[in-house]
């Protein structure tokens, strides 16, 4: 004991005090990271594969660490349950329809659980409530997909290289277009001819436009004349409907219409009387011979006409 000087004891006490302070700070830091000193609530999510997630990994909400993974246990051959402890002060922001996904804290960082915000109309999550999950994408699957893509890109690159070699050697249509000056000259000549044709086509379009404009002007004049004629016809129809003029009187005046009907009846009766008089003249002694000769003349003319038609038909048949 005599060897322990006061200076040594002071240094020993200082070392122990610093060690205790570091220990307390470490415990406090770990406890803070593990939410040992904050009120928490529990929630669970089921996954088919947790993709390397471990107990103690962080739980993030809106990019902020709000809890830790408290436990991971296998429920059956296809389900793994992840139990999370989340700070109580963020419970009001997490909804019952929120979903948990497994991601990374960086490109090659630790695996973490990420909880999305859910919908605003949903209820707040309760302590111990189960939420939905989104299966993580495995790194091996991404690497395998990249390998397939790289293989396809390699094949495409080889094919493009072969095509470029053929083009540079003048093979194929594209190669001939690039290497053969004759074909290039023909293409230039074709373009020049097409340019000339397009110029003629433009002139044709201009002439057509002028003809169309002239036609439209004539059509407008015709429409104006038609409008004037329709207006005049409308005025005539108005006068007729109002009973003006002879035609209006015939349509609207019942007296005139009645007189016209009586006149037509009288004419009909007169024509009937005239027919009866002509029939009486045919049977009169003085006119009977005249009407008989007239009838014989008409009958002879009809027979002559039929004879000529018959002879014409015979000539058509005999002609080879």
C-alpha positions in Angstrom: 0.0 0.0 0.0 3.0 2.2 0.6 3.8 2.0 -3.1 0.5 3.7 -4.1 1.4 7.3 -4.0 -1.3 10.1 -4.0 -0.5 10.9 -7.6 -1.1 7.2 -8.7 -4.3 7.1 -6.8 -5.5 10.3 -8.4 -4.7 8.9 -11.9 -6.4 5.7 -11.0 -9.5 7.5 -9.8 -9.5 9.7 -12.9 -9.2 6.6 -15.2 -12.1 4.9 -13.4 -14.3 8.0 -13.6 -13.6 8.4 -17.3 -14.3 4.7 -17.9 -17.6 5.0 -16.0 -18.5 8.1 -17.9 -17.8 6.3 -21.2 -19.8 3.3 -20.1 -22.8 5.5 -19.1 -22.6 7.5 -22.4 -22.4 4.2 -24.3 -25.4 2.7 -22.5 -27.3 6.0 -23.0 -26.5 6.0 -26.7 -27.4 2.4 -27.2 -30.5 2.8 -25.2 -31.5 5.8 -27.3 -30.8 3.9 -30.5 -32.9 1.0 -29.2 -35.6 3.2 -27.9 -35.0 2.0 -24.3 -35.8 5.4 -22.8 -38.7 6.4 -25.1 -42.3 5.0 -25.0 -42.9 2.7 -28.0 -45.7 0.7 -29.6 -45.5 -2.7 -31.4 -46.5 -3.6 -34.9 -45.9 -6.7 -37.1 -45.6 -7.5 -40.8 -45.2 -10.8 -42.6 -42.8 -11.5 -45.4 -41.9 -14.4 -47.6 -38.2 -13.5 -47.5 -36.6 -10.9 -45.2 -33.6 -10.6 -47.5 -30.9 -10.5 -44.7 -32.8 -8.3 -42.2 -31.6 -8.7 -38.6 -32.8 -7.9 -35.2 -31.8 -4.4 -34.2 -31.9 -2.9 -37.7 -33.7 0.4 -38.1 -37.3 1.1 -39.1 -37.8 4.2 -41.2 -40.9 6.3 -41.8 -40.7 9.2 -44.3 -36.9 8.8 -44.4 -36.5 9.1 -40.6 -35.5 6.4 -38.2 -38.5 5.9 -35.9 -37.9 2.4 -34.4 -36.0 -0.9 -34.6 -36.7 -4.5 -35.5 -37.4 -6.2 -32.1 -37.7 -9.8 -33.3 -37.8 -12.0 -36.4 -39.5 -15.4 -36.3 -40.5 -18.0 -38.7 -44.3 -18.6 -38.7 -44.3 -21.4 -41.3 -42.4 -22.6 -44.4 -43.6 -19.5 -46.4 -44.0 -16.8 -43.8 -41.6 -14.8 -41.7 -42.9 -12.4 -39.1 -41.1 -9.2 -38.3 -41.9 -7.5 -35.0 -41.1 -3.8 -34.8 -40.9 -1.3 -31.9 -41.8 2.2 -33.1 -41.7 5.5 -31.1 -45.0 6.5 -29.7 -44.8 10.0 -30.9 -45.0 9.0 -34.6 -48.0 6.6 -34.1 -50.5 9.3 -35.2 -48.8 9.6 -38.6 -48.8 5.9 -39.4 -52.1 4.6 -40.9 -53.7 1.2 -40.7 -53.3 0.7 -44.4 -49.6 1.5 -44.4 -47.3 -1.1 -45.8 -43.8 -2.3 -44.8 -41.0 -3.0 -47.2 -37.4 -4.1 -46.8 -34.7 -1.9 -48.3 -31.2 -0.8 -47.7 -29.7 2.2 -45.8 -27.4 2.7 -48.8 -26.1 0.9 -51.9 -24.3 -1.7 -49.7 -25.7 -0.7 -46.3 -27.6 -2.6 -43.7 -31.1 -3.8 -44.4 -33.9 -1.7 -42.9 -37.7 -1.8 -42.8 -39.4 1.1 -44.6 -43.0 2.0 -43.8 -45.0 4.1 -46.2 -47.5 6.7 -45.2 -50.8 5.1 -46.2 -53.9 7.1 -47.1 -55.1 10.2 -45.2 -58.6 8.8 -44.8 -57.5 5.6 -43.0 -57.5 5.2 -39.2 -54.4 5.5 -37.1 -52.5 2.3 -36.5 -53.0 0.6 -33.1 -50.6 -1.0 -30.7 -49.9 -4.5 -31.8 -51.7 -4.1 -35.1 -50.6 -6.1 -38.2 -49.8 -4.1 -41.4 -49.3 -5.2 -45.0 -46.0 -5.8 -46.6 -44.2 -5.5 -49.9 -41.8 -8.3 -50.8 -38.2 -7.1 -51.3 -36.3 -7.6 -54.6 -33.4 -10.0 -54.1 -29.9 -8.8 -55.2 -29.3 -12.2 -56.8 -32.4 -11.7 -59.0 -31.2 -8.3 -60.0 -27.7 -9.7 -60.8 -29.3 -12.5 -62.8 -31.4 -10.1 -64.8 -28.4 -7.9 -65.4 -26.5 -11.0 -66.7 -29.3 -11.8 -69.1 -29.4 -8.1 -70.3 -25.6 -8.1 -70.7 -25.8 -11.3 -72.8 -28.5 -9.8 -75.0 -26.5 -6.6 -75.4 -23.4 -8.6 -76.3 -25.3 -10.4 -79.1 -26.8 -7.2 -80.4 -23.3 -5.6 -80.4 -21.9 -8.5 -82.4 -24.8 -8.3 -84.9 -24.3 -4.5 -85.3 -20.6 -5.0 -85.8 -21.2 -7.5 -88.6 -23.7 -5.2 -90.2 -21.2 -2.3 -90.1 -18.5 -4.5 -91.7 -20.9 -5.5 -94.5 -21.9 -1.9 -95.0 -18.3 -0.8 -95.1 -17.5 -3.5 -97.6 -20.3 -2.4 -99.9 -22.6 -5.4 -99.3 -26.4 -5.0 -99.2 -28.5 -2.1 -100.3 -27.2 0.3 -97.6 -23.6 -0.7 -98.4 -24.1 -0.1 -102.1 -25.8 3.3 -101.4 -22.8 4.3 -99.4 -20.0 2.8 -101.5 -21.3 2.8 -105.0 -21.1 6.3 -106.6 -23.4 5.3 -109.5 -26.3 4.5 -107.2 -25.7 7.8 -105.3 -25.7 9.7 -108.6 -29.0 7.9 -109.6 -30.5 8.8 -106.2 -29.5 12.5 -106.7 -31.0 12.5 -110.2 -34.2 11.0 -108.8 -34.4 13.6 -106.1 -33.8 16.4 -108.7 -36.6 14.9 -110.9 -38.9 14.7 -108.0 -38.1 18.4 -107.2 -39.0 19.4 -110.7 -42.2 17.3 -110.5 -43.1 19.0 -107.2 -42.6 22.4 -108.8 -45.0 21.5 -111.6 -47.4 20.1 -109.0 -47.2 23.4 -107.1 -48.1 25.3 -110.3 -51.1 22.9 -110.8 -52.2 23.5 -107.3 -52.1 27.3 -107.9 -54.2 27.0 -111.1 -56.6 24.8 -109.2 -56.9 27.3 -106.4 -57.6 30.0 -108.9 -60.3 27.9 -110.6 -61.8 27.0 -107.2 -61.9 30.7 -106.2 -63.6 31.5 -109.5 -66.1 28.7 -108.9 -66.8 29.9 -105.4 -67.4 33.5 -106.6 -69.9 32.1 -109.2 -71.5 30.0 -106.6 -71.9 33.0 -104.3 -73.5 35.0 -107.1 -75.8 32.0 -107.8 -76.7 31.8 -104.1 -77.4 35.5 -104.1 -79.7 35.2 -107.1 -81.4 32.2 -105.6 -82.0 34.2 -102.4 -83.6 37.0 -104.4 -85.8 34.5 -106.3 -86.8 32.8 -103.0 -87.6 36.1 -101.5 -89.8 37.1 -104.5 -91.4 33.7 -104.5 -92.1 34.1 -100.8 -93.8 37.4 -101.4 -95.9 35.8 -104.2 -96.9 33.0 -101.8 -97.9 35.6 -99.2 -100.1 37.4 -101.7 -101.7 34.2 -102.9 -102.4 33.1 -99.3 -103.9 36.5 -98.6 -106.2 36.1 -101.6 -104.6 38.8 -103.8 -104.5 38.3 -107.6 -106.3 35.8 -109.8 -104.5 32.8 -108.4 -105.1 34.0 -104.9 -108.8 34.5 -105.6 -109.0 31.0 -107.1 -107.5 29.5 -104.0 -108.9 31.7 -101.2 -112.3 33.0 -102.7 -114.9 30.3 -102.4 -117.3 32.2 -104.7 -114.8 32.2 -107.6 -114.0 28.6 -107.0 -117.7 27.7 -107.0 -118.3 29.6 -110.3 -115.3 27.9 -111.9 -116.6 24.5 -110.8 -120.0 25.4 -112.3 -118.3 26.5 -115.6 -116.4 23.2 -115.8 -119.7 21.3 -115.2 -121.4 23.3 -118.0 -118.5 22.7 -120.4 -118.7 18.9 -119.6 -122.4 18.9 -120.3 -121.9 20.9 -123.5 -119.2 18.4 -124.7 -121.6 15.5 -124.0 -124.3 17.3 -126.1 -121.9 17.9 -128.9 -121.0 14.2 -128.9 -124.7 13.3 -129.1 -125.2 15.7 -132.0 -122.2 14.3 -134.0 -123.6 10.8 -133.4 -127.0 11.9 -134.8 -125.3 13.4 -137.9 -123.6 10.1 -138.6 -127.1 8.5 -138.8 -128.7 11.3 -140.8 -129.6 10.6 -144.4 -127.6 13.5 -145.8 -124.4 12.9 -143.9 -124.5 9.1 -143.6 -122.6 8.5 -146.9 -119.9 11.0 -146.0 -119.1 9.4 -142.6 -119.1 5.9 -144.2 -116.5 7.0 -146.8 -114.4 8.7 -144.1 -114.5 5.4 -142.1 -113.5 3.4 -145.2 -110.6 5.8 -145.9 -109.3 5.5 -142.4 -109.6 1.7 -142.5 -107.7 1.5 -145.8 -104.9 3.7 -144.4 -104.6 1.4 -141.4 -104.4 -1.7 -143.7 -101.7 -0.1 -145.9 -99.7 0.8 -142.8 -99.9 -2.8 -141.5 -98.9 -4.1 -145.0 -95.8 -1.9 -145.1 -94.7 -3.0 -141.6 -95.2 -6.6 -142.6 -93.0 -6.2 -145.7 -90.3 -4.5 -143.7 -90.2 -7.4 -141.2 -90.0 -9.9 -144.1 -87.0 -8.0 -145.6 -85.2 -8.0 -142.3 -85.6 -11.8 -142.0 -84.4 -12.5 -145.6 -81.3 -10.4 -145.2 -78.3 -12.8 -144.4 
